[in-house]
Amino acid sequence: MSVTDGARSGPHECPFEEDYYAWVAGETAYLRGYRVDATCGECGSQLDVRFGEHTFLFTCPECVVWSDDPVTESSRASALGWRVSMPNSTDLTKWSVYLAGAPAQIEQVPHGIEVRESLPEDGKEYVMHVALPECGQEYDVEANRGESDGE
């Protein structure tokens, strides 16, 4: 099964006591029951994911970026990371995506989206790929004890 096929599988049941519309279980992100697979456009690695309040934090386990630290006047290395704030929708084009605090551009592509943004420190454009559920496979939150998405 390809990564894209896996992302379109579902819906998966929320493993937590409260019925969340987005969660991270193990090393996998889920939105409305569907697996969210994000890969690095630089090296092709599956991105690591953590979850904050209504936010996925994707980081590349392979790619390191350098940024200037104005306090110490030195550069420091950090993992290439994306912060993704989302509404209760599997339409990822409605997400707000940031790379190093700068809003990134989201483009719909076959079977998903591409997110692109440049870092001011190096001017290089970075890309994240996210696989989406097939059209028509929207997870019915109300039928699965969740709340309406308000769309």
C-alpha positions as CSV (number, residue, x, y, z in Angstrom):
1,M,0.0,0.0,0.0
2,S,1.4,3.4,-0.9
3,V,1.6,6.3,1.5
4,T,-1.3,8.0,-0.3
5,D,-3.5,4.9,-0.1
6,G,-2.8,4.7,3.6
7,A,-3.7,8.3,4.2
8,R,-7.0,7.8,2.4
9,S,-7.9,4.8,4.6
10,G,-10.2,5.3,7.5
11,P,-11.9,6.6,9.3
12,H,-10.0,5.5,12.4
13,E,-11.6,5.7,15.8
14,C,-10.2,8.3,18.2
15,P,-8.2,6.3,20.9
16,F,-8.8,8.9,23.7
17,E,-11.7,9.2,26.1
18,E,-12.7,12.6,24.8
19,D,-13.8,12.5,21.1
20,Y,-11.2,14.8,19.5
21,Y,-11.3,15.8,15.8
22,A,-7.5,15.8,15.5
23,W,-5.0,13.8,17.4
24,V,-1.6,12.1,17.3
25,A,-1.4,8.4,18.2
26,G,2.0,6.8,18.2
27,E,3.9,8.5,15.4
28,T,0.9,9.2,13.2
29,A,-1.4,12.3,12.9
30,Y,-5.1,11.9,12.4
31,L,-7.7,14.5,11.3
32,R,-11.4,13.6,11.6
33,G,-10.4,9.9,11.6
34,Y,-8.1,10.0,8.5
35,R,-4.4,9.5,8.7
36,V,-2.4,12.6,7.8
37,D,0.8,11.7,6.0
38,A,3.3,14.5,5.6
39,T,6.6,14.0,3.8
40,C,9.6,16.3,3.4
41,G,10.0,17.8,-0.1
42,E,13.8,18.0,0.4
43,C,14.7,14.4,1.3
44,G,11.4,12.5,1.0
45,S,11.4,11.4,4.7
46,Q,8.1,10.9,6.6
47,L,7.8,13.9,8.9
48,D,7.7,13.3,12.7
49,V,4.6,14.8,14.3
50,R,3.6,16.2,17.7
51,F,0.3,17.8,18.6
52,G,-0.4,21.0,20.4
53,E,-3.7,22.8,20.9
54,H,-5.4,22.6,17.4
55,T,-1.9,22.5,15.9
56,F,0.2,19.7,14.3
57,L,4.0,20.3,14.6
58,F,5.7,18.4,11.7
59,T,9.5,18.1,11.8
60,C,11.9,16.4,9.4
61,P,14.2,13.8,11.1
62,E,16.8,14.3,8.4
63,C,16.9,18.0,7.3
64,V,18.6,20.7,9.5
65,V,18.2,24.4,8.9
66,W,20.4,27.2,10.3
67,S,19.0,30.4,11.8
68,D,20.7,33.4,13.2
69,D,20.4,34.1,16.9
70,P,20.4,37.8,17.5
71,V,21.1,37.5,21.2
72,T,24.3,35.4,20.9
73,E,25.1,36.7,17.4
74,S,25.7,33.1,16.3
75,S,23.8,30.6,14.2
76,R,22.1,27.5,15.5
77,A,20.8,24.4,13.8
78,S,17.3,23.1,14.2
79,A,15.2,20.5,12.5
80,L,13.2,21.7,9.5
81,G,9.7,22.2,11.0
82,W,6.2,23.2,10.0
83,R,3.5,24.4,12.3
84,V,0.0,23.6,11.0
85,S,-3.1,25.1,12.6
86,M,-6.3,23.6,11.3
87,P,-10.1,23.9,11.4
88,N,-12.3,20.8,11.9
89,S,-12.1,19.8,8.2
90,T,-10.2,17.4,6.0
91,D,-9.9,20.1,3.4
92,L,-6.2,20.9,4.1
93,T,-6.3,23.9,1.9
94,K,-8.1,25.6,4.8
95,W,-5.2,25.0,7.1
96,S,-2.9,27.8,8.2
97,V,0.7,26.6,7.7
98,Y,3.9,28.3,9.0
99,L,7.6,27.7,8.4
100,A,9.7,29.5,11.0
101,G,6.7,31.8,11.8
102,A,6.1,32.8,8.2
103,P,2.8,31.9,6.5
104,A,3.4,29.3,3.8
105,Q,1.7,28.9,0.4
106,I,-0.7,25.9,0.1
107,E,-1.3,24.4,-3.4
108,Q,-3.7,21.6,-4.2
109,V,-2.0,18.8,-6.1
110,P,-3.3,15.3,-7.1
111,H,-4.0,13.3,-3.9
112,G,-3.0,16.1,-1.6
113,I,-1.4,19.5,-1.1
114,E,2.1,21.0,-1.4
115,V,3.1,23.6,1.1
116,R,6.0,25.9,0.1
117,E,7.9,28.6,1.9
118,S,11.4,30.1,2.0
119,L,13.4,30.8,5.1
120,P,14.8,34.3,5.4
121,E,18.1,33.1,6.6
122,D,19.0,31.1,3.5
123,G,16.4,32.2,0.9
124,K,15.9,28.5,0.0
125,E,12.4,27.3,-0.7
126,Y,11.3,24.3,1.3
127,V,8.4,22.0,0.5
128,M,6.1,19.7,2.5
129,H,3.8,17.2,0.9
130,V,0.5,16.1,2.6
131,A,-1.7,13.2,1.4
132,L,-5.4,13.8,1.6
133,P,-8.5,11.5,1.8
134,E,-10.2,11.0,-1.6
135,C,-13.0,13.4,-2.3
136,G,-16.2,12.0,-1.0
137,Q,-14.5,10.1,1.9
138,E,-15.1,13.0,4.3
139,Y,-15.3,11.6,7.9
140,D,-18.9,12.2,9.2
141,V,-18.1,13.7,12.6
142,E,-21.7,13.8,13.7
143,A,-22.3,10.1,12.8
144,N,-19.2,9.3,14.9
145,R,-20.2,11.0,18.1
146,G,-18.2,14.2,17.4
147,E,-19.3,17.7,16.9
148,S,-20.3,19.4,13.7
149,D,-17.6,21.0,11.7
150,G,-19.7,24.1,11.1
151,E,-19.1,24.2,7.4
